[in-house]
Structures are given as structure tokens and as C-alpha cells.
Amino acid sequence: MKYVVALIAALVLNACANLLMKAGMTTIEKSGGVLRDGISAGVKTVLTSPILVIGLSCFAINAVLYMYALQSKSLKISLAYPIMVGGGYALIALVARIHPALNERLSWGQVGGVALVLIGIVLIATQSGTAGAQT
């Protein structure tokens, strides 16, 4: 159970990191982009942006929690990875749609795609135990 909690926390942190970086880069893009003055200036720009530093910190903590979850003998990578990626995709799409700063629109086709991703995750999760019994 503790590995599943770590996986879900990693998923949420991964989504937060992506959303924070998108929000942070929106302001940097307006001034010419992160690499406008070269790599070293770009690194300085990123490290002096609190929102980007928080986003990168979320990525770092996400990585630690994801690795912790992966050390579980019962949580297979074939289940953990789809949960991480698909669940993160759905969470990001939802937040990007409702957050006023991002205000992304989703077509009905995109909403259907998100629903299919979530259905796929449920199918993978519910069938992961039965696949090993058949082989």
C-alpha cells in the first residue's frame, strides 16, 4: 500500500511540475525565451524564477517517490508506468482546462481521448494480476 501511495504522490508531483513549468515559461517566453542569451543565461533565468524552481523541485521529489514505488516487488513497471503517464496526462488536461492562467480548451474528441486513457489504465490495473496466471 505504501508503494501505491508513493506512486500516486509521484504522479501528482509530476503533473504539478509540468503545470508550474508551463506557467513559469509563459512569462519567460514573453521576454524572448529561456535560451535567448545562451545556455548559462538560461540556467540563471530558470534558477531565479521561483515558479520554475518549485516545478523542478516537484520533478526531483517525483523521481525519488517513483523510484521508491518501483522497488516494490508487487508493483510491476507495466502497471506503474501507465498509471504515472496516463494519470498525469488526465490530471494535467483537467487542470489546464480549469485553471484561469492556462485556460486551455478541450474538444469533445480530446475529452473522449482522456476518458479512453483512464479506461485503459483501469483495464491495465484490473488485468495485471490475471496475465501472470495465464502464462
DSSP file (Angstrom, degrees, kcal/mol; ACC not computed):
  #  RESIDUE AA STRUCTURE BP1 BP2  ACC     N-H-->O    O-->H-N    N-H-->O    O-->H-N    TCO  KAPPA ALPHA  PHI   PSI    X-CA   Y-CA   Z-CA
    1    1 A M     >        0   0    0      0, 0.0     4,-2.3     0, 0.0     5,-0.2   0.000 360.0 360.0 360.0 -39.4    0.0    0.0    0.0
    2    2 A K  H  >  +     0   0    0      1,-0.2     4,-1.9     2,-0.2     5,-0.1   0.817 360.0  52.9 -64.5 -28.5    2.8    2.4    0.8
    3    3 A Y  H  > S+     0   0    0      2,-0.2     4,-2.2     1,-0.2    -1,-0.2   0.866 107.6  50.1 -73.6 -35.6    4.2    1.9   -2.7
    4    4 A V  H  > S+     0   0    0      2,-0.2     4,-2.5     1,-0.2    -2,-0.2   0.901 110.4  50.3 -67.0 -41.0    0.9    2.8   -4.3
    5    5 A V  H  X S+     0   0    0     -4,-2.3     4,-2.6     1,-0.2    -2,-0.2   0.916 110.9  49.4 -62.1 -43.0    0.7    5.9   -2.1
    6    6 A A  H  X S+     0   0    0     -4,-1.9     4,-2.4     1,-0.2    -2,-0.2   0.893 110.5  50.9 -63.2 -39.5    4.2    6.9   -3.2
    7    7 A L  H  X S+     0   0    0     -4,-2.2     4,-2.4     2,-0.2    -2,-0.2   0.916 111.5  46.6 -64.5 -43.5    3.2    6.2   -6.9
    8    8 A I  H  X S+     0   0    0     -4,-2.5     4,-2.4     2,-0.2    -2,-0.2   0.906 112.7  49.8 -66.6 -40.8    0.1    8.5   -6.6
    9    9 A A  H  X S+     0   0    0     -4,-2.6     4,-2.5     2,-0.2    -2,-0.2   0.905 110.9  50.2 -63.1 -40.3    2.1   11.2   -4.9
   10   10 A A  H  X S+     0   0    0     -4,-2.4     4,-2.5     2,-0.2    -2,-0.2   0.904 109.2  52.0 -63.3 -41.5    4.8   10.9   -7.6
   11   11 A L  H  X S+     0   0    0     -4,-2.4     4,-2.3     2,-0.2    -2,-0.2   0.932 111.6  45.8 -59.1 -47.9    2.0   11.2  -10.3
   12   12 A V  H  X S+     0   0    0     -4,-2.4     4,-2.7     1,-0.2    -2,-0.2   0.910 113.7  48.8 -64.7 -42.6    0.6   14.4   -8.6
   13   13 A L  H  X S+     0   0    0     -4,-2.5     4,-2.7     2,-0.2    -1,-0.2   0.882 109.7  52.5 -65.3 -37.3    4.0   15.9   -8.2
   14   14 A N  H  X S+     0   0    0     -4,-2.5     4,-2.2     2,-0.2    -2,-0.2   0.926 111.6  45.9 -62.8 -44.7    4.9   15.2  -11.9
   15   15 A A  H  X S+     0   0    0     -4,-2.3     4,-2.5     2,-0.2    -2,-0.2   0.921 112.7  50.4 -64.3 -43.4    1.7   16.9  -13.0
   16   16 A C  H  X S+     0   0    0     -4,-2.7     4,-3.0     1,-0.2     5,-0.3   0.916 108.8  52.6 -60.1 -43.3    2.4   19.8  -10.7
   17   17 A A  H  X S+     0   0    0     -4,-2.7     4,-2.4     1,-0.2    -1,-0.2   0.934 111.0  46.2 -59.1 -46.9    5.9   20.1  -12.1
   18   18 A N  H  X S+     0   0    0     -4,-2.2     4,-2.1     1,-0.2    -1,-0.2   0.912 114.5  47.1 -63.4 -42.9    4.7   20.2  -15.7
   19   19 A L  H  X S+     0   0    0     -4,-2.5     4,-2.4     2,-0.2    -2,-0.2   0.902 112.8  48.9 -66.8 -41.5    2.0   22.8  -14.9
   20   20 A L  H  X S+     0   0    0     -4,-3.0     4,-2.9     2,-0.2    -2,-0.2   0.900 111.2  49.8 -64.9 -40.5    4.3   25.0  -12.9
   21   21 A M  H  X S+     0   0    0     -4,-2.4     4,-2.6    -5,-0.3    -2,-0.2   0.891 110.2  50.6 -67.3 -37.6    6.9   24.9  -15.7
   22   22 A K  H  X S+     0   0    0     -4,-2.1     4,-1.3    -5,-0.2    -2,-0.2   0.942 113.3  45.4 -62.2 -46.5    4.3   25.8  -18.3
   23   23 A A  H  X S+     0   0    0     -4,-2.4     4,-0.9     1,-0.2     3,-0.2   0.918 115.4  47.4 -63.3 -43.5    3.1   28.8  -16.1
   24   24 A G  H  X S+     0   0    0     -4,-2.9     4,-1.3     1,-0.2     3,-0.4   0.886 110.6  50.8 -65.8 -39.4    6.7   29.9  -15.5
   25   25 A M  H  X S+     0   0    0     -4,-2.6     4,-2.8     1,-0.2    -1,-0.2   0.728  96.3  70.7 -73.7 -20.4    7.8   29.6  -19.1
   26   26 A T  H  X S+     0   0    0     -4,-1.3     4,-1.0    -3,-0.2    -1,-0.2   0.914 104.3  40.8 -61.1 -42.1    4.8   31.7  -20.2
   27   27 A T  H  X S+     0   0    0     -4,-0.9     4,-0.6    -3,-0.4    -1,-0.2   0.874 115.6  50.1 -74.6 -36.5    6.3   34.8  -18.7
   28   28 A I  H ><>S+     0   0    0     -4,-1.3     5,-1.9     1,-0.2     3,-1.0   0.874 104.6  58.5 -68.6 -36.9    9.9   34.0  -19.8
   29   29 A E  H ><5S+     0   0    0     -4,-2.8     3,-1.6     1,-0.3    -1,-0.2   0.863  98.5  60.0 -60.6 -35.6    8.7   33.4  -23.4
   30   30 A K  H 3<5S+     0   0    0     -4,-1.0    -1,-0.3     1,-0.3    -2,-0.2   0.764 102.8  52.5 -65.2 -24.4    7.4   36.9  -23.5
   31   31 A S  T <<5S-     0   0    0     -3,-1.0    -1,-0.3    -4,-0.6    -2,-0.2   0.275 137.1 -76.9 -96.4  11.7   10.9   38.3  -22.8
   32   32 A G  T < 5S-     0   0    0     -3,-1.6    -3,-0.2    -4,-0.1    -2,-0.1   0.358  78.5 -75.4 114.9  -4.7   12.5   36.3  -25.7
   33   33 A G    > < -     0   0    0     -5,-1.9     3,-1.0     1,-0.1     4,-0.3  -0.078  48.7 -79.0 100.8 160.4   12.7   32.8  -24.4
   34   34 A V  T 3  S+     0   0    0      1,-0.2     3,-0.3     2,-0.1    11,-0.2   0.804 126.7  40.2 -69.3 -31.5   14.9   30.9  -22.0
   35   35 A L  T >  S+     0   0    0      1,-0.2     3,-1.5    -3,-0.1    -1,-0.2   0.186  78.2 113.6-104.5  17.3   17.9   30.4  -24.3
   36   36 A R  T <  S+     0   0    0     -3,-1.0    -1,-0.2     1,-0.3    -2,-0.1   0.883  89.6  30.3 -55.2 -41.6   17.7   33.9  -25.9
   37   37 A D  T 3  S-     0   0    0      1,-0.4     4,-0.3    -3,-0.3    -1,-0.3   0.105 127.2 -84.2-108.4  21.0   21.1   34.8  -24.4
   38   38 A G    <>  -     0   0    0     -3,-1.5     4,-1.9     1,-0.1    -1,-0.4  -0.295  52.3 -64.1 102.8 172.9   22.7   31.3  -24.3
   39   39 A I  H  > S+     0   0    0      2,-0.2     4,-2.6     1,-0.2     5,-0.2   0.920 127.2  49.8 -67.7 -46.7   22.7   28.3  -22.0
   40   40 A S  H  > S+     0   0    0      1,-0.2     4,-2.0     2,-0.2    -1,-0.2   0.902 113.5  46.7 -64.3 -38.9   24.4   29.9  -19.0
   41   41 A A  H  > S+     0   0    0     -4,-0.3     4,-2.5     2,-0.2    -1,-0.2   0.870 111.1  53.8 -67.2 -35.5   22.0   32.8  -19.0
   42   42 A G  H  X S+     0   0    0     -4,-1.9     4,-2.4     2,-0.2    -2,-0.2   0.903 107.4  49.5 -64.3 -41.9   19.1   30.4  -19.5
   43   43 A V  H  X S+     0   0    0     -4,-2.6     4,-2.7     2,-0.2    -2,-0.2   0.918 111.7  49.3 -62.6 -43.1   20.1   28.4  -16.4
   44   44 A K  H  X S+     0   0    0     -4,-2.0     4,-1.2    -5,-0.2    -2,-0.2   0.906 109.9  51.9 -62.2 -41.3   20.3   31.7  -14.4
   45   45 A T  H  < S+     0   0    0     -4,-2.5     3,-0.3   -11,-0.2     4,-0.3   0.925 112.5  45.2 -60.6 -45.0   16.9   32.7  -15.7
   46   46 A V  H >< S+     0   0    0     -4,-2.4     3,-1.4     1,-0.2     7,-0.3   0.930 112.7  50.0 -64.8 -45.6   15.4   29.3  -14.6
   47   47 A L  H 3< S+     0   0    0     -4,-2.7    -1,-0.2     1,-0.3    -2,-0.2   0.647 109.4  51.8 -73.0 -13.7   17.1   29.4  -11.2
   48   48 A T  T 3< S+     0   0    0     -4,-1.2    -1,-0.3    -3,-0.3    -2,-0.2   0.376  90.4  88.9-100.6   3.8   15.9   32.9  -10.4
   49   49 A S    <>  -     0   0    0     -3,-1.4     4,-2.5    -4,-0.3     3,-0.4  -0.888  63.9-159.1-100.7 109.7   12.3   32.1  -11.2
   50   50 A P  H  > S+     0   0    0      0, 0.0     4,-2.5     0, 0.0     5,-0.2   0.881  91.6  53.1 -56.1 -39.5   10.6   30.8   -8.1
   51   51 A I  H  > S+     0   0    0      1,-0.2     4,-1.9     2,-0.2   -27,-0.1   0.879 111.5  45.5 -66.0 -36.4    7.8   29.1  -10.0
   52   52 A L  H  > S+     0   0    0     -3,-0.4     4,-2.8     2,-0.2    -1,-0.2   0.877 111.6  51.9 -73.3 -37.2   10.4   27.2  -12.2
   53   53 A V  H  X S+     0   0    0     -4,-2.5     4,-2.3    -7,-0.3    -2,-0.2   0.914 110.7  48.2 -64.0 -41.9   12.5   26.2   -9.1
   54   54 A I  H  X S+     0   0    0     -4,-2.5     4,-2.3    -5,-0.2    -2,-0.2   0.917 111.8  50.7 -63.7 -41.9    9.3   24.9   -7.4
   55   55 A G  H  X S+     0   0    0     -4,-1.9     4,-1.9     1,-0.2    -2,-0.2   0.923 111.3  46.9 -60.8 -45.1    8.5   23.0  -10.6
   56   56 A L  H  X S+     0   0    0     -4,-2.8     4,-2.2     1,-0.2    -1,-0.2   0.872 110.4  53.4 -65.2 -36.3   11.9   21.5  -10.8
   57   57 A S  H  X S+     0   0    0     -4,-2.3     4,-2.6     2,-0.2     5,-0.2   0.896 106.1  53.1 -64.4 -39.3   11.8   20.6   -7.1
   58   58 A C  H  X S+     0   0    0     -4,-2.3     4,-2.5     1,-0.2    -2,-0.2   0.898 108.4  50.8 -61.0 -39.9    8.5   18.8   -7.8
   59   59 A F  H  X S+     0   0    0     -4,-1.9     4,-2.5     2,-0.2    -2,-0.2   0.919 110.1  49.5 -62.6 -43.1   10.2   16.8  -10.5
   60   60 A A  H  X S+     0   0    0     -4,-2.2     4,-1.9     2,-0.2    -2,-0.2   0.931 113.9  43.7 -63.9 -45.6   13.0   15.9   -8.2
   61   61 A I  H  X S+     0   0    0     -4,-2.6     4,-2.6     1,-0.2     5,-0.2   0.886 111.5  56.0 -66.5 -37.9   10.7   14.7   -5.4
   62   62 A N  H  X S+     0   0    0     -4,-2.5     4,-2.8    -5,-0.2     5,-0.2   0.925 106.3  50.5 -56.3 -46.4    8.6   12.9   -8.0
   63   63 A A  H  X S+     0   0    0     -4,-2.5     4,-2.5     1,-0.2     5,-0.2   0.911 110.7  48.5 -61.5 -43.1   11.6   11.0   -9.2
   64   64 A V  H  X S+     0   0    0     -4,-1.9     4,-2.2     1,-0.2    -1,-0.2   0.939 114.8  44.6 -63.1 -46.8   12.5    9.9   -5.6
   65   65 A L  H  X S+     0   0    0     -4,-2.6     4,-2.5     2,-0.2    -2,-0.2   0.880 112.8  51.6 -66.6 -37.6    8.9    8.8   -4.9
   66   66 A Y  H  X S+     0   0    0     -4,-2.8     4,-2.3    -5,-0.2    -1,-0.2   0.923 110.7  47.9 -65.6 -43.1    8.6    7.0   -8.3
   67   67 A M  H  X S+     0   0    0     -4,-2.5     4,-1.0    -5,-0.2    -2,-0.2   0.898 110.6  52.7 -63.6 -38.9   11.9    5.1   -7.7
   68   68 A Y  H >< S+     0   0    0     -4,-2.2     3,-0.8     1,-0.2     4,-0.3   0.935 110.3  47.6 -60.3 -45.9   10.6    4.2   -4.2
   69   69 A A  H >< S+     0   0    0     -4,-2.5     3,-1.5     1,-0.2     6,-0.2   0.879 106.9  57.7 -63.0 -37.5    7.4    2.8   -5.7
   70   70 A L  H 3< S+     0   0    0     -4,-2.3    -1,-0.2     1,-0.3    -2,-0.2   0.700  91.3  70.0 -69.4 -18.2    9.3    0.9   -8.3
   71   71 A Q  T << S+     0   0    0     -4,-1.0    -1,-0.3    -3,-0.8    -2,-0.2   0.632  75.1 108.9 -74.8  -9.7   11.3   -1.0   -5.6
   72   72 A S    <   -     0   0    0     -3,-1.5    -3,-0.0    -4,-0.3    -4,-0.0  -0.441  64.7-148.3 -65.1 135.5    8.1   -2.8   -4.7
   73   73 A K  S    S+     0   0    0      1,-0.2    -1,-0.2    -2,-0.1    -3,-0.0   0.764  97.6  45.9 -74.7 -24.8    8.1   -6.5   -5.8
   74   74 A S  S    S+     0   0    0      1,-0.1     2,-1.0     2,-0.1    -1,-0.2   0.665  95.1  78.9 -94.4 -16.4    4.4   -6.5   -6.3
   75   75 A L  S    S-     0   0    0     -6,-0.2     2,-0.1     4,-0.0    -1,-0.1  -0.800  74.2-154.7 -95.7 102.6    4.1   -3.2   -8.3
   76   76 A K    >>  -     0   0    0     -2,-1.0     4,-3.0     1,-0.1     3,-1.5  -0.431  21.4-127.1 -78.6 148.8    5.1   -4.0  -11.8
   77   77 A I  H 3> S+     0   0    0      1,-0.3     4,-2.2     2,-0.2    -1,-0.1   0.816 109.7  66.0 -62.4 -30.9    6.6   -1.4  -14.1
   78   78 A S  H 34 S+     0   0    0      1,-0.2    -1,-0.3     2,-0.2    -2,-0.0   0.659 114.2  31.1 -67.7 -14.3    3.9   -2.5  -16.7
   79   79 A L  H <> S+     0   0    0     -3,-1.5     4,-1.7     2,-0.1    -2,-0.2   0.752 117.9  53.1-104.4 -43.7    1.3   -1.1  -14.3
   80   80 A A  H  X S+     0   0    0     -4,-3.0     4,-2.5     1,-0.2    -3,-0.2   0.905 107.3  51.5 -62.6 -43.6    3.2    1.7  -12.6
   81   81 A Y  H  X S+     0   0    0     -4,-2.2     4,-3.0     1,-0.2     5,-0.4   0.933 109.0  47.9 -66.3 -46.9    4.3    3.5  -15.8
   82   82 A P  H  >>S+     0   0    0      0, 0.0     4,-2.1     0, 0.0     5,-0.7   0.894 113.3  49.8 -60.1 -36.8    0.8    3.6  -17.4
   83   83 A I  H  X5S+     0   0    0     -4,-1.7     4,-1.5     3,-0.2     5,-0.4   0.942 114.0  45.7 -63.6 -45.6   -0.6    5.0  -14.1
   84   84 A M  H  X5S+     0   0    0     -4,-2.5     4,-1.3    -5,-0.2    -1,-0.2   0.941 123.1  32.5 -63.1 -49.7    2.1    7.6  -13.9
   85   85 A V  H  X5S+     0   0    0     -4,-3.0     4,-2.4     2,-0.2    -2,-0.2   0.951 125.1  40.1 -77.5 -50.5    1.9    8.7  -17.5
   86   86 A G  H  X5S+     0   0    0     -4,-2.1     4,-2.3    -5,-0.4    -3,-0.2   0.911 118.0  47.4 -67.7 -42.7   -1.8    8.3  -18.2
   87   87 A G  H  X<S+     0   0    0     -4,-1.5     4,-2.4    -5,-0.7    -1,-0.2   0.899 113.1  49.7 -64.5 -40.0   -2.9    9.6  -14.9
   88   88 A G  H  X S+     0   0    0     -4,-1.3     4,-2.8    -5,-0.4     5,-0.2   0.903 109.1  52.5 -63.6 -41.7   -0.6   12.5  -15.2
   89   89 A Y  H  X S+     0   0    0     -4,-2.4     4,-2.5     2,-0.2    -2,-0.2   0.928 111.5  45.9 -60.1 -45.9   -1.9   13.3  -18.6
   90   90 A A  H  X S+     0   0    0     -4,-2.3     4,-2.2     2,-0.2    -2,-0.2   0.914 113.8  48.6 -64.7 -43.3   -5.5   13.3  -17.4
   91   91 A L  H  X S+     0   0    0     -4,-2.4     4,-2.6     2,-0.2     5,-0.2   0.915 112.7  47.8 -64.3 -43.2   -4.7   15.4  -14.4
   92   92 A I  H  X S+     0   0    0     -4,-2.8     4,-3.0     2,-0.2     5,-0.3   0.917 110.9  51.1 -64.2 -43.5   -2.8   17.9  -16.5
   93   93 A A  H  X S+     0   0    0     -4,-2.5     4,-1.4    -5,-0.2    -1,-0.2   0.909 112.6  46.8 -60.9 -41.7   -5.6   18.1  -19.1
   94   94 A L  H  X S+     0   0    0     -4,-2.2     4,-1.9     2,-0.2    -2,-0.2   0.948 115.8  43.0 -65.3 -49.8   -8.1   18.8  -16.4
   95   95 A V  H  X S+     0   0    0     -4,-2.6     4,-2.7     1,-0.2     8,-0.2   0.904 112.1  53.8 -66.0 -41.0   -6.1   21.4  -14.5
   96   96 A A  H  < S+     0   0    0     -4,-3.0     8,-2.7    -5,-0.2    -1,-0.2   0.825 110.2  49.8 -62.9 -29.7   -5.1   23.1  -17.8
   97   97 A R  H  < S+     0   0    0     -4,-1.4    -1,-0.2    -5,-0.3    -2,-0.2   0.894 120.1  32.4 -74.4 -40.9   -8.7   23.4  -18.7
   98   98 A I  H  < S+     0   0    0     -4,-1.9    -2,-0.2    -5,-0.1    -3,-0.2   0.684  93.6  96.8 -95.5 -17.6  -10.0   24.8  -15.5
   99   99 A H    >X  -     0   0    0     -4,-2.7     4,-3.3    -5,-0.2     3,-0.7  -0.593  67.5-143.8 -76.8 126.8   -7.0   27.0  -14.4
  100  100 A P  T 34 S+     0   0    0      0, 0.0    -1,-0.1     0, 0.0    -4,-0.0   0.811  96.5  55.3 -62.4 -31.3   -7.5   30.6  -15.4
  101  101 A A  T 34 S+     0   0    0      1,-0.1    -5,-0.1    -3,-0.0    -2,-0.0   0.830 120.4  30.1 -72.0 -30.0   -3.8   31.2  -16.2
  102  102 A L  T <4 S+     0   0    0     -3,-0.7    -1,-0.1    -7,-0.2    -6,-0.1   0.867  77.7 175.4 -94.2 -45.2   -3.7   28.3  -18.6
  103  103 A N     <  +     0   0    0     -4,-3.3     2,-0.3    -8,-0.2    -6,-0.2   0.821  13.7 176.1  42.7  49.2   -7.3   28.3  -19.9
  104  104 A E        -     0   0    0     -8,-2.7     2,-0.4    -5,-0.2    -1,-0.2  -0.620  22.9-134.8 -82.9 142.1   -6.8   25.5  -22.4
  105  105 A R        -     0   0    0     -2,-0.3     2,-0.5    -7,-0.0    -8,-0.0  -0.755  12.3-154.5 -96.4 142.4   -9.8   24.4  -24.3
  106  106 A L        -     0   0    0     -2,-0.4     2,-0.1    -9,-0.1   -13,-0.0  -0.972   9.9-140.6-117.1 128.4  -10.5   20.7  -24.8
  107  107 A S     >  -     0   0    0     -2,-0.5     4,-2.5     1,-0.1     5,-0.2  -0.345  32.0-105.4 -75.1 166.7  -12.6   19.5  -27.8
  108  108 A W  H  > S+     0   0    0      1,-0.2     4,-2.5     2,-0.2     5,-0.1   0.849 123.9  56.4 -62.3 -32.0  -15.0   16.7  -27.2
  109  109 A G  H  > S+     0   0    0      2,-0.2     4,-2.1     1,-0.2    -1,-0.2   0.895 107.6  47.3 -64.9 -39.4  -12.6   14.4  -29.1
  110  110 A Q  H  > S+     0   0    0      2,-0.2     4,-2.6     1,-0.2    -2,-0.2   0.904 110.9  51.1 -68.4 -40.9   -9.8   15.3  -26.6
  111  111 A V  H  X S+     0   0    0     -4,-2.5     4,-2.3     1,-0.2    -2,-0.2   0.925 111.1  49.3 -60.2 -43.7  -12.2   14.7  -23.6
  112  112 A G  H  X S+     0   0    0     -4,-2.5     4,-2.4     1,-0.2    -2,-0.2   0.892 109.3  52.4 -61.6 -39.7  -13.0   11.3  -25.2
  113  113 A G  H  X S+     0   0    0     -4,-2.1     4,-2.3     2,-0.2    -2,-0.2   0.907 108.7  49.2 -62.9 -42.6   -9.3   10.6  -25.5
  114  114 A V  H  X S+     0   0    0     -4,-2.6     4,-2.4     2,-0.2    -1,-0.2   0.915 110.9  50.9 -62.1 -42.6   -8.7   11.4  -21.9
  115  115 A A  H  X S+     0   0    0     -4,-2.3     4,-2.6     1,-0.2    -2,-0.2   0.908 109.6  50.1 -61.8 -41.6  -11.6    9.1  -20.9
  116  116 A L  H  X S+     0   0    0     -4,-2.4     4,-2.7     2,-0.2    -1,-0.2   0.894 108.6  52.4 -64.6 -39.2  -10.1    6.3  -23.1
  117  117 A V  H  X S+     0   0    0     -4,-2.3     4,-2.2     2,-0.2    -2,-0.2   0.937 111.5  46.6 -60.0 -46.0   -6.7    6.8  -21.4
  118  118 A L  H  X S+     0   0    0     -4,-2.4     4,-2.2     2,-0.2    -2,-0.2   0.894 111.7  50.5 -64.9 -39.5   -8.3    6.5  -18.0
  119  119 A I  H  X S+     0   0    0     -4,-2.6     4,-2.6     1,-0.2    -1,-0.2   0.909 109.3  52.8 -62.8 -40.8  -10.3    3.4  -19.1
  120  120 A G  H  X S+     0   0    0     -4,-2.7     4,-2.7     2,-0.2    -2,-0.2   0.897 107.7  50.3 -60.6 -41.5   -7.1    1.9  -20.4
  121  121 A I  H  X S+     0   0    0     -4,-2.2     4,-2.8     2,-0.2    -1,-0.2   0.918 110.6  49.4 -63.3 -43.2   -5.4    2.5  -17.0
  122  122 A V  H  X S+     0   0    0     -4,-2.2     4,-2.8     2,-0.2     5,-0.2   0.924 111.9  48.8 -62.4 -43.9   -8.3    0.8  -15.2
  123  123 A L  H  X S+     0   0    0     -4,-2.6     4,-1.9     2,-0.2    -2,-0.2   0.924 112.8  47.4 -62.3 -44.0   -8.1   -2.2  -17.6
  124  124 A I  H  X S+     0   0    0     -4,-2.7     4,-1.1     1,-0.2    -2,-0.2   0.927 114.5  47.1 -61.7 -44.4   -4.4   -2.5  -17.2
  125  125 A A  H  < S+     0   0    0     -4,-2.8     4,-0.4     1,-0.2     3,-0.2   0.906 115.6  43.6 -66.4 -41.6   -4.7   -2.3  -13.4
  126  126 A T  H  < S+     0   0    0     -4,-2.8     4,-0.2     1,-0.2    -1,-0.2   0.772 119.8  41.9 -77.6 -24.2   -7.5   -4.8  -13.2
  127  127 A Q  H  X S+     0   0    0     -4,-1.9     4,-1.5    -5,-0.2     3,-0.4   0.522  88.9  88.8 -97.9  -6.1   -6.0   -7.2  -15.6
  128  128 A S  H  X S+     0   0    0     -4,-1.1     4,-0.7     1,-0.2    -1,-0.2   0.829  89.7  48.2 -65.2 -31.0   -2.4   -7.1  -14.4
  129  129 A G  H  > S+     0   0    0     -4,-0.4     4,-0.5    -3,-0.2    -1,-0.2   0.788 110.5  50.7 -77.2 -27.3   -2.9   -9.8  -11.8
  130  130 A T  H  > S+     0   0    0     -3,-0.4     4,-1.0    -4,-0.2    -2,-0.2   0.741  96.9  67.2 -85.3 -22.5   -4.6  -12.2  -14.2
  131  131 A A  H >X S+     0   0    0     -4,-1.5     4,-0.9     1,-0.2     3,-0.6   0.908  99.1  51.1 -65.6 -41.1   -2.0  -12.0  -17.0
  132  132 A G  H 3< S+     0   0    0     -4,-0.7     3,-0.3     1,-0.2    -1,-0.2   0.817 105.4  56.9 -65.8 -29.5    0.7  -13.8  -14.9
  133  133 A A  H 3< S+     0   0    0     -4,-0.5    -1,-0.2     1,-0.2    -2,-0.2   0.765 104.0  53.6 -72.8 -24.6   -1.7  -16.6  -14.1
  134  134 A Q  H <<        0   0    0     -4,-1.0    -1,-0.2    -3,-0.6    -2,-0.2   0.721 360.0 360.0 -84.5 -20.9   -2.3  -17.4  -17.7
  135  135 A T     <        0   0    0     -4,-0.9    -1,-0.2    -3,-0.3    -2,-0.2   0.469 360.0 360.0 -94.1 360.0    1.3  -17.8  -18.7
